[in-house]
């Protein structure tokens, strides 16, 4: 069974959004995919430095 996905909304400047779209297009990805991969990389780096995050 697939894990349920949650929707996350946030605000960014139009300039930052256009830059994100440029990067996404360059990598043949969607902007959402670039954001998701960036968040995963950020969490991984945090856990490498501080240890695994235990949610329960």
mmCIF file as Biopython writes it, N, C-alpha, C and O atoms, coordinates in Angstrom:
data_model
#
loop_
_atom_site.group_PDB
_atom_site.id
_atom_site.type_symbol
_atom_site.label_atom_id
_atom_site.label_alt_id
_atom_site.label_comp_id
_atom_site.label_asym_id
_atom_site.label_entity_id
_atom_site.label_seq_id
_atom_site.pdbx_PDB_ins_code
_atom_site.Cartn_x
_atom_site.Cartn_y
_atom_site.Cartn_z
_atom_site.occupancy
_atom_site.B_iso_or_equiv
_atom_site.auth_seq_id
_atom_site.auth_asym_id
_atom_site.pdbx_PDB_model_num
ATOM 1   N N  . UNK A ? 1  ? 0.848  -1.179 0.000   1.0 0.0 1  A 1 
ATOM 2   C CA . UNK A ? 1  ? 0.000  0.000  0.000   1.0 0.0 1  A 1 
ATOM 3   C C  . UNK A ? 1  ? 0.893  1.242  0.000   1.0 0.0 1  A 1 
ATOM 4   O O  . UNK A ? 1  ? 1.833  1.324  0.790   1.0 0.0 1  A 1 
ATOM 5   N N  . UNK A ? 2  ? 0.613  2.195  -0.867  1.0 0.0 2  A 1 
ATOM 6   C CA . UNK A ? 2  ? 1.406  3.418  -0.970  1.0 0.0 2  A 1 
ATOM 7   C C  . UNK A ? 2  ? 1.143  4.333  0.224   1.0 0.0 2  A 1 
ATOM 8   O O  . UNK A ? 2  ? 0.033  4.396  0.754   1.0 0.0 2  A 1 
ATOM 9   N N  . UNK A ? 3  ? 2.203  5.044  0.632   1.0 0.0 3  A 1 
ATOM 10  C CA . UNK A ? 3  ? 2.051  5.996  1.722   1.0 0.0 3  A 1 
ATOM 11  C C  . UNK A ? 3  ? 1.231  7.188  1.248   1.0 0.0 3  A 1 
ATOM 12  O O  . UNK A ? 3  ? 1.344  7.614  0.099   1.0 0.0 3  A 1 
ATOM 13  N N  . UNK A ? 4  ? 0.412  7.718  2.139   1.0 0.0 4  A 1 
ATOM 14  C CA . UNK A ? 4  ? -0.383 8.902  1.811   1.0 0.0 4  A 1 
ATOM 15  C C  . UNK A ? 4  ? 0.548  10.097 1.674   1.0 0.0 4  A 1 
ATOM 16  O O  . UNK A ? 4  ? 1.450  10.278 2.492   1.0 0.0 4  A 1 
ATOM 17  N N  . UNK A ? 5  ? 0.339  10.902 0.660   1.0 0.0 5  A 1 
ATOM 18  C CA . UNK A ? 5  ? 1.140  12.100 0.456   1.0 0.0 5  A 1 
ATOM 19  C C  . UNK A ? 5  ? 0.361  13.303 0.954   1.0 0.0 5  A 1 
ATOM 20  O O  . UNK A ? 5  ? -0.864 13.356 0.837   1.0 0.0 5  A 1 
ATOM 21  N N  . UNK A ? 6  ? 1.067  14.249 1.502   1.0 0.0 6  A 1 
ATOM 22  C CA . UNK A ? 6  ? 0.463  15.472 2.018   1.0 0.0 6  A 1 
ATOM 23  C C  . UNK A ? 6  ? 0.800  16.623 1.099   1.0 0.0 6  A 1 
ATOM 24  O O  . UNK A ? 6  ? 1.866  16.639 0.485   1.0 0.0 6  A 1 
ATOM 25  N N  . UNK A ? 7  ? -0.091 17.576 0.998   1.0 0.0 7  A 1 
ATOM 26  C CA . UNK A ? 7  ? 0.110  18.775 0.198   1.0 0.0 7  A 1 
ATOM 27  C C  . UNK A ? 7  ? 0.700  19.861 1.081   1.0 0.0 7  A 1 
ATOM 28  O O  . UNK A ? 7  ? 0.256  20.066 2.211   1.0 0.0 7  A 1 
ATOM 29  N N  . UNK A ? 8  ? 1.714  20.561 0.552   1.0 0.0 8  A 1 
ATOM 30  C CA . UNK A ? 8  ? 2.350  21.653 1.287   1.0 0.0 8  A 1 
ATOM 31  C C  . UNK A ? 8  ? 2.326  22.879 0.395   1.0 0.0 8  A 1 
ATOM 32  O O  . UNK A ? 8  ? 2.835  22.840 -0.725  1.0 0.0 8  A 1 
ATOM 33  N N  . UNK A ? 9  ? 1.749  23.951 0.869   1.0 0.0 9  A 1 
ATOM 34  C CA . UNK A ? 9  ? 1.711  25.203 0.109   1.0 0.0 9  A 1 
ATOM 35  C C  . UNK A ? 9  ? 2.592  26.243 0.783   1.0 0.0 9  A 1 
ATOM 36  O O  . UNK A ? 9  ? 2.636  26.320 2.011   1.0 0.0 9  A 1 
ATOM 37  N N  . UNK A ? 10 ? 3.288  27.038 -0.008  1.0 0.0 10 A 1 
ATOM 38  C CA . UNK A ? 10 ? 4.114  28.100 0.545   1.0 0.0 10 A 1 
ATOM 39  C C  . UNK A ? 10 ? 4.255  29.207 -0.478  1.0 0.0 10 A 1 
ATOM 40  O O  . UNK A ? 10 ? 3.983  29.010 -1.663  1.0 0.0 10 A 1 
ATOM 41  N N  . UNK A ? 11 ? 4.678  30.365 -0.020  1.0 0.0 11 A 1 
ATOM 42  C CA . UNK A ? 11 ? 4.821  31.529 -0.890  1.0 0.0 11 A 1 
ATOM 43  C C  . UNK A ? 11 ? 6.286  31.832 -1.133  1.0 0.0 11 A 1 
ATOM 44  O O  . UNK A ? 11 ? 7.103  31.792 -0.213  1.0 0.0 11 A 1 
ATOM 45  N N  . UNK A ? 12 ? 6.614  32.140 -2.400  1.0 0.0 12 A 1 
ATOM 46  C CA . UNK A ? 12 ? 7.956  32.578 -2.767  1.0 0.0 12 A 1 
ATOM 47  C C  . UNK A ? 12 ? 7.813  33.716 -3.767  1.0 0.0 12 A 1 
ATOM 48  O O  . UNK A ? 12 ? 6.754  33.904 -4.366  1.0 0.0 12 A 1 
ATOM 49  N N  . UNK A ? 13 ? 8.874  34.459 -3.935  1.0 0.0 13 A 1 
ATOM 50  C CA . UNK A ? 13 ? 8.829  35.578 -4.880  1.0 0.0 13 A 1 
ATOM 51  C C  . UNK A ? 13 ? 8.707  35.047 -6.311  1.0 0.0 13 A 1 
ATOM 52  O O  . UNK A ? 13 ? 9.084  33.912 -6.603  1.0 0.0 13 A 1 
ATOM 53  N N  . UNK A ? 14 ? 8.181  35.877 -7.176  1.0 0.0 14 A 1 
ATOM 54  C CA . UNK A ? 14 ? 8.049  35.489 -8.579  1.0 0.0 14 A 1 
ATOM 55  C C  . UNK A ? 14 ? 9.425  35.219 -9.191  1.0 0.0 14 A 1 
ATOM 56  O O  . UNK A ? 14 ? 9.586  34.300 -9.994  1.0 0.0 14 A 1 
ATOM 57  N N  . UNK A ? 15 ? 10.414 36.029 -8.803  1.0 0.0 15 A 1 
ATOM 58  C CA . UNK A ? 15 ? 11.766 35.839 -9.333  1.0 0.0 15 A 1 
ATOM 59  C C  . UNK A ? 15 ? 12.322 34.466 -8.933  1.0 0.0 15 A 1 
ATOM 60  O O  . UNK A ? 15 ? 12.900 33.763 -9.762  1.0 0.0 15 A 1 
ATOM 61  N N  . UNK A ? 16 ? 12.147 34.090 -7.668  1.0 0.0 16 A 1 
ATOM 62  C CA . UNK A ? 16 ? 12.629 32.797 -7.210  1.0 0.0 16 A 1 
ATOM 63  C C  . UNK A ? 16 ? 11.892 31.657 -7.907  1.0 0.0 16 A 1 
ATOM 64  O O  . UNK A ? 16 ? 12.501 30.646 -8.256  1.0 0.0 16 A 1 
ATOM 65  N N  . UNK A ? 17 ? 10.594 31.815 -8.109  1.0 0.0 17 A 1 
ATOM 66  C CA . UNK A ? 17 ? 9.817  30.800 -8.809  1.0 0.0 17 A 1 
ATOM 67  C C  . UNK A ? 17 ? 10.313 30.628 -10.246 1.0 0.0 17 A 1 
ATOM 68  O O  . UNK A ? 17 ? 10.439 29.500 -10.723 1.0 0.0 17 A 1 
ATOM 69  N N  . UNK A ? 18 ? 10.590 31.715 -10.928 1.0 0.0 18 A 1 
ATOM 70  C CA . UNK A ? 18 ? 11.082 31.628 -12.310 1.0 0.0 18 A 1 
ATOM 71  C C  . UNK A ? 18 ? 12.450 30.952 -12.359 1.0 0.0 18 A 1 
ATOM 72  O O  . UNK A ? 18 ? 12.735 30.187 -13.281 1.0 0.0 18 A 1 
ATOM 73  N N  . UNK A ? 19 ? 13.294 31.234 -11.370 1.0 0.0 19 A 1 
ATOM 74  C CA . UNK A ? 19 ? 14.602 30.582 -11.311 1.0 0.0 19 A 1 
ATOM 75  C C  . UNK A ? 19 ? 14.438 29.090 -11.042 1.0 0.0 19 A 1 
ATOM 76  O O  . UNK A ? 19 ? 15.147 28.270 -11.627 1.0 0.0 19 A 1 
ATOM 77  N N  . UNK A ? 20 ? 13.503 28.735 -10.156 1.0 0.0 20 A 1 
ATOM 78  C CA . UNK A ? 20 ? 13.225 27.329 -9.875  1.0 0.0 20 A 1 
ATOM 79  C C  . UNK A ? 20 ? 12.744 26.617 -11.133 1.0 0.0 20 A 1 
ATOM 80  O O  . UNK A ? 20 ? 13.189 25.508 -11.428 1.0 0.0 20 A 1 
ATOM 81  N N  . UNK A ? 21 ? 11.845 27.243 -11.868 1.0 0.0 21 A 1 
ATOM 82  C CA . UNK A ? 21 ? 11.344 26.649 -13.112 1.0 0.0 21 A 1 
ATOM 83  C C  . UNK A ? 21 ? 12.470 26.461 -14.124 1.0 0.0 21 A 1 
ATOM 84  O O  . UNK A ? 21 ? 12.499 25.461 -14.841 1.0 0.0 21 A 1 
ATOM 85  N N  . UNK A ? 22 ? 13.390 27.410 -14.187 1.0 0.0 22 A 1 
ATOM 86  C CA . UNK A ? 22 ? 14.529 27.311 -15.096 1.0 0.0 22 A 1 
ATOM 87  C C  . UNK A ? 22 ? 15.384 26.089 -14.742 1.0 0.0 22 A 1 
ATOM 88  O O  . UNK A ? 22 ? 15.754 25.299 -15.611 1.0 0.0 22 A 1 
ATOM 89  N N  . UNK A ? 23 ? 15.687 25.952 -13.450 1.0 0.0 23 A 1 
ATOM 90  C CA . UNK A ? 23 ? 16.491 24.808 -12.996 1.0 0.0 23 A 1 
ATOM 91  C C  . UNK A ? 23 ? 15.768 23.500 -13.285 1.0 0.0 23 A 1 
ATOM 92  O O  . UNK A ? 23 ? 16.376 22.540 -13.758 1.0 0.0 23 A 1 
ATOM 93  N N  . UNK A ? 24 ? 14.473 23.464 -12.999 1.0 0.0 24 A 1 
ATOM 94  C CA . UNK A ? 24 ? 13.684 22.260 -13.238 1.0 0.0 24 A 1 
ATOM 95  C C  . UNK A ? 24 ? 13.705 21.878 -14.718 1.0 0.0 24 A 1 
ATOM 96  O O  . UNK A ? 24 ? 13.897 20.710 -15.056 1.0 0.0 24 A 1 
ATOM 97  N N  . UNK A ? 25 ? 13.511 22.845 -15.585 1.0 0.0 25 A 1 
ATOM 98  C CA . UNK A ? 25 ? 13.515 22.584 -17.021 1.0 0.0 25 A 1 
ATOM 99  C C  . UNK A ? 25 ? 14.894 22.099 -17.464 1.0 0.0 25 A 1 
ATOM 100 O O  . UNK A ? 25 ? 14.996 21.185 -18.281 1.0 0.0 25 A 1 
ATOM 101 N N  . UNK A ? 26 ? 15.939 22.698 -16.935 1.0 0.0 26 A 1 
ATOM 102 C CA . UNK A ? 26 ? 17.311 22.311 -17.260 1.0 0.0 26 A 1 
ATOM 103 C C  . UNK A ? 26 ? 17.546 20.841 -16.920 1.0 0.0 26 A 1 
ATOM 104 O O  . UNK A ? 26 ? 18.227 20.130 -17.659 1.0 0.0 26 A 1 
ATOM 105 N N  . UNK A ? 27 ? 16.976 20.386 -15.793 1.0 0.0 27 A 1 
ATOM 106 C CA . UNK A ? 27 ? 17.125 18.997 -15.334 1.0 0.0 27 A 1 
ATOM 107 C C  . UNK A ? 27 ? 16.006 18.085 -15.831 1.0 0.0 27 A 1 
ATOM 108 O O  . UNK A ? 27 ? 15.918 16.934 -15.406 1.0 0.0 27 A 1 
ATOM 109 N N  . UNK A ? 28 ? 15.153 18.582 -16.723 1.0 0.0 28 A 1 
ATOM 110 C CA . UNK A ? 28 ? 14.010 17.803 -17.244 1.0 0.0 28 A 1 
ATOM 111 C C  . UNK A ? 28 ? 13.133 17.282 -16.109 1.0 0.0 28 A 1 
ATOM 112 O O  . UNK A ? 28 ? 12.733 16.117 -16.103 1.0 0.0 28 A 1 
ATOM 113 N N  . UNK A ? 29 ? 12.845 18.139 -15.169 1.0 0.0 29 A 1 
ATOM 114 C CA . UNK A ? 29 ? 12.013 17.796 -14.015 1.0 0.0 29 A 1 
ATOM 115 C C  . UNK A ? 29 ? 10.931 18.856 -13.848 1.0 0.0 29 A 1 
ATOM 116 O O  . UNK A ? 29 ? 10.974 19.912 -14.478 1.0 0.0 29 A 1 
ATOM 117 N N  . UNK A ? 30 ? 9.968  18.557 -12.996 1.0 0.0 30 A 1 
ATOM 118 C CA . UNK A ? 30 ? 8.974  19.559 -12.635 1.0 0.0 30 A 1 
ATOM 119 C C  . UNK A ? 30 ? 9.523  20.381 -11.477 1.0 0.0 30 A 1 
ATOM 120 O O  . UNK A ? 30 ? 10.434 19.947 -10.771 1.0 0.0 30 A 1 
ATOM 121 N N  . UNK A ? 31 ? 8.966  21.561 -11.289 1.0 0.0 31 A 1 
ATOM 122 C CA . UNK A ? 31 ? 9.368  22.399 -10.156 1.0 0.0 31 A 1 
ATOM 123 C C  . UNK A ? 31 ? 9.082  21.659 -8.841  1.0 0.0 31 A 1 
ATOM 124 O O  . UNK A ? 31 ? 9.886  21.720 -7.911  1.0 0.0 31 A 1 
ATOM 125 N N  . UNK A ? 32 ? 7.961  20.974 -8.762  1.0 0.0 32 A 1 
ATOM 126 C CA . UNK A ? 32 ? 7.625  20.217 -7.545  1.0 0.0 32 A 1 
ATOM 127 C C  . UNK A ? 32 ? 8.663  19.146 -7.256  1.0 0.0 32 A 1 
ATOM 128 O O  . UNK A ? 32 ? 9.029  18.924 -6.102  1.0 0.0 32 A 1 
ATOM 129 N N  . UNK A ? 33 ? 9.135  18.484 -8.302  1.0 0.0 33 A 1 
ATOM 130 C CA . UNK A ? 33 ? 10.145 17.449 -8.135  1.0 0.0 33 A 1 
ATOM 131 C C  . UNK A ? 33 ? 11.451 18.034 -7.610  1.0 0.0 33 A 1 
ATOM 132 O O  . UNK A ? 33 ? 12.098 17.434 -6.751  1.0 0.0 33 A 1 
ATOM 133 N N  . UNK A ? 34 ? 11.841 19.195 -8.116  1.0 0.0 34 A 1 
ATOM 134 C CA . UNK A ? 34 ? 13.064 19.850 -7.654  1.0 0.0 34 A 1 
ATOM 135 C C  . UNK A ? 34 ? 12.928 20.231 -6.178  1.0 0.0 34 A 1 
ATOM 136 O O  . UNK A ? 34 ? 13.856 20.025 -5.396  1.0 0.0 34 A 1 
ATOM 137 N N  . UNK A ? 35 ? 11.787 20.779 -5.800  1.0 0.0 35 A 1 
ATOM 138 C CA . UNK A ? 35 ? 11.557 21.148 -4.400  1.0 0.0 35 A 1 
ATOM 139 C C  . UNK A ? 35 ? 11.585 19.900 -3.513  1.0 0.0 35 A 1 
ATOM 140 O O  . UNK A ? 35 ? 12.222 19.899 -2.460  1.0 0.0 35 A 1 
ATOM 141 N N  . UNK A ? 36 ? 10.900 18.847 -3.937  1.0 0.0 36 A 1 
ATOM 142 C CA . UNK A ? 36 ? 10.851 17.604 -3.152  1.0 0.0 36 A 1 
ATOM 143 C C  . UNK A ? 36 ? 12.253 17.034 -2.965  1.0 0.0 36 A 1 
ATOM 144 O O  . UNK A ? 36 ? 12.617 16.640 -1.857  1.0 0.0 36 A 1 
ATOM 145 N N  . UNK A ? 37 ? 13.049 16.985 -4.043  1.0 0.0 37 A 1 
ATOM 146 C CA . UNK A ? 37 ? 14.414 16.458 -3.957  1.0 0.0 37 A 1 
ATOM 147 C C  . UNK A ? 37 ? 15.286 17.335 -3.060  1.0 0.0 37 A 1 
ATOM 148 O O  . UNK A ? 37 ? 16.148 16.829 -2.341  1.0 0.0 37 A 1 
ATOM 149 N N  . UNK A ? 38 ? 15.064 18.645 -3.102  1.0 0.0 38 A 1 
ATOM 150 C CA . UNK A ? 38 ? 15.829 19.565 -2.256  1.0 0.0 38 A 1 
ATOM 151 C C  . UNK A ? 38 ? 15.509 19.349 -0.783  1.0 0.0 38 A 1 
ATOM 152 O O  . UNK A ? 38 ? 16.407 19.374 0.060   1.0 0.0 38 A 1 
ATOM 153 N N  . UNK A ? 39 ? 14.247 19.138 -0.473  1.0 0.0 39 A 1 
ATOM 154 C CA . UNK A ? 39 ? 13.840 18.888 0.920   1.0 0.0 39 A 1 
ATOM 155 C C  . UNK A ? 39 ? 14.434 17.576 1.413   1.0 0.0 39 A 1 
ATOM 156 O O  . UNK A ? 39 ? 14.925 17.500 2.539   1.0 0.0 39 A 1 
ATOM 157 N N  . UNK A ? 40 ? 14.393 16.548 0.582   1.0 0.0 40 A 1 
ATOM 158 C CA . UNK A ? 40 ? 14.973 15.259 0.952   1.0 0.0 40 A 1 
ATOM 159 C C  . UNK A ? 40 ? 16.467 15.410 1.222   1.0 0.0 40 A 1 
ATOM 160 O O  . UNK A ? 40 ? 16.974 14.874 2.208   1.0 0.0 40 A 1 
ATOM 161 N N  . UNK A ? 41 ? 17.172 16.127 0.365   1.0 0.0 41 A 1 
ATOM 162 C CA . UNK A ? 41 ? 18.610 16.343 0.548   1.0 0.0 41 A 1 
ATOM 163 C C  . UNK A ? 41 ? 18.888 17.120 1.830   1.0 0.0 41 A 1 
ATOM 164 O O  . UNK A ? 41 ? 19.853 16.826 2.535   1.0 0.0 41 A 1 
ATOM 165 N N  . UNK A ? 42 ? 18.052 18.106 2.137   1.0 0.0 42 A 1 
ATOM 166 C CA . UNK A ? 42 ? 18.216 18.907 3.356   1.0 0.0 42 A 1 
ATOM 167 C C  . UNK A ? 42 ? 18.026 18.045 4.608   1.0 0.0 42 A 1 
ATOM 168 O O  . UNK A ? 42 ? 18.811 18.134 5.553   1.0 0.0 42 A 1 
ATOM 169 N N  . UNK A ? 43 ? 16.985 17.215 4.610   1.0 0.0 43 A 1 
ATOM 170 C CA . UNK A ? 43 ? 16.723 16.333 5.757   1.0 0.0 43 A 1 
ATOM 171 C C  . UNK A ? 43 ? 17.857 15.317 5.901   1.0 0.0 43 A 1 
ATOM 172 O O  . UNK A ? 43 ? 18.311 15.057 7.015   1.0 0.0 43 A 1 
ATOM 173 N N  . UNK A ? 44 ? 18.318 14.739 4.791   1.0 0.0 44 A 1 
ATOM 174 C CA . UNK A ? 44 ? 19.428 13.778 4.840   1.0 0.0 44 A 1 
ATOM 175 C C  . UNK A ? 44 ? 20.683 14.418 5.433   1.0 0.0 44 A 1 
ATOM 176 O O  . UNK A ? 44 ? 21.351 13.816 6.273   1.0 0.0 44 A 1 
ATOM 177 N N  . UNK A ? 45 ? 21.001 15.632 4.997   1.0 0.0 45 A 1 
ATOM 178 C CA . UNK A ? 45 ? 22.186 16.332 5.515   1.0 0.0 45 A 1 
ATOM 179 C C  . UNK A ? 45 ? 22.034 16.616 7.007   1.0 0.0 45 A 1 
ATOM 180 O O  . UNK A ? 45 ? 22.988 16.461 7.768   1.0 0.0 45 A 1 
ATOM 181 N N  . UNK A ? 46 ? 20.849 17.027 7.422   1.0 0.0 46 A 1 
ATOM 182 C CA . UNK A ? 46 ? 20.597 17.287 8.844   1.0 0.0 46 A 1 
ATOM 183 C C  . UNK A ? 46 ? 20.811 16.020 9.662   1.0 0.0 46 A 1 
ATOM 184 O O  . UNK A ? 46 ? 21.465 16.049 10.704  1.0 0.0 46 A 1 
ATOM 185 N N  . UNK A ? 47 ? 20.255 14.902 9.183   1.0 0.0 47 A 1 
ATOM 186 C CA . UNK A ? 47 ? 20.367 13.649 9.927   1.0 0.0 47 A 1 
ATOM 187 C C  . UNK A ? 47 ? 21.807 13.129 9.948   1.0 0.0 47 A 1 
ATOM 188 O O  . UNK A ? 47 ? 22.217 12.509 10.930  1.0 0.0 47 A 1 
ATOM 189 N N  . UNK A ? 48 ? 22.573 13.368 8.898   1.0 0.0 48 A 1 
ATOM 190 C CA . UNK A ? 48 ? 23.984 12.966 8.916   1.0 0.0 48 A 1 
ATOM 191 C C  . UNK A ? 48 ? 24.750 13.727 9.997   1.0 0.0 48 A 1 
ATOM 192 O O  . UNK A ? 48 ? 25.625 13.171 10.661  1.0 0.0 48 A 1 
ATOM 193 N N  . UNK A ? 49 ? 24.412 14.991 10.163  1.0 0.0 49 A 1 
ATOM 194 C CA . UNK A ? 49 ? 25.113 15.817 11.146  1.0 0.0 49 A 1 
ATOM 195 C C  . UNK A ? 49 ? 24.615 15.604 12.565  1.0 0.0 49 A 1 
ATOM 196 O O  . UNK A ? 49 ? 25.407 15.606 13.507  1.0 0.0 49 A 1 
ATOM 197 N N  . UNK A ? 50 ? 23.298 15.419 12.729  1.0 0.0 50 A 1 
ATOM 198 C CA . UNK A ? 50 ? 22.692 15.397 14.062  1.0 0.0 50 A 1 
ATOM 199 C C  . UNK A ? 50 ? 22.108 14.056 14.479  1.0 0.0 50 A 1 
ATOM 200 O O  . UNK A ? 50 ? 21.634 13.915 15.606  1.0 0.0 50 A 1 
ATOM 201 N N  . UNK A ? 51 ? 22.132 13.082 13.600  1.0 0.0 51 A 1 
ATOM 202 C CA . UNK A ? 51 ? 21.542 11.784 13.900  1.0 0.0 51 A 1 
ATOM 203 C C  . UNK A ? 51 ? 20.144 11.674 13.342  1.0 0.0 51 A 1 
ATOM 204 O O  . UNK A ? 51 ? 19.493 12.672 13.034  1.0 0.0 51 A 1 
ATOM 205 N N  . UNK A ? 52 ? 19.696 10.438 13.218  1.0 0.0 52 A 1 
ATOM 206 C CA . UNK A ? 52 ? 18.383 10.164 12.630  1.0 0.0 52 A 1 
ATOM 207 C C  . UNK A ? 52 ? 17.266 10.783 13.464  1.0 0.0 52 A 1 
ATOM 208 O O  . UNK A ? 52 ? 17.297 10.743 14.694  1.0 0.0 52 A 1 
ATOM 209 N N  . UNK A ? 53 ? 16.308 11.339 12.793  1.0 0.0 53 A 1 
ATOM 210 C CA . UNK A ? 53 ? 15.135 11.922 13.454  1.0 0.0 53 A 1 
ATOM 211 C C  . UNK A ? 53 ? 14.141 10.805 13.722  1.0 0.0 53 A 1 
ATOM 212 O O  . UNK A ? 53 ? 13.678 10.140 12.796  1.0 0.0 53 A 1 
ATOM 213 N N  . UNK A ? 54 ? 13.815 10.603 14.984  1.0 0.0 54 A 1 
ATOM 214 C CA . UNK A ? 54 ? 12.835 9.608  15.372  1.0 0.0 54 A 1 
ATOM 215 C C  . UNK A ? 54 ? 11.485 10.294 15.551  1.0 0.0 54 A 1 
ATOM 216 O O  . UNK A ? 54 ? 11.350 11.206 16.367  1.0 0.0 54 A 1 
ATOM 217 N N  . UNK A ? 55 ? 10.500 9.858  14.798  1.0 0.0 55 A 1 
ATOM 218 C CA . UNK A ? 55 ? 9.179  10.498 14.862  1.0 0.0 55 A 1 
ATOM 219 C C  . UNK A ? 55 ? 8.283  9.877  15.924  1.0 0.0 55 A 1 
ATOM 220 O O  . UNK A ? 55 ? 7.256  10.460 16.271  1.0 0.0 55 A 1 
ATOM 221 N N  . UNK A ? 56 ? 8.642  8.717  16.445  1.0 0.0 56 A 1 
ATOM 222 C CA . UNK A ? 56 ? 7.846  8.097  17.525  1.0 0.0 56 A 1 
ATOM 223 C C  . UNK A ? 56 ? 8.723  7.409  18.499  1.0 0.0 56 A 1 
ATOM 224 O O  . UNK A ? 56 ? 8.234  6.833  19.471  1.0 0.0 56 A 1 
#
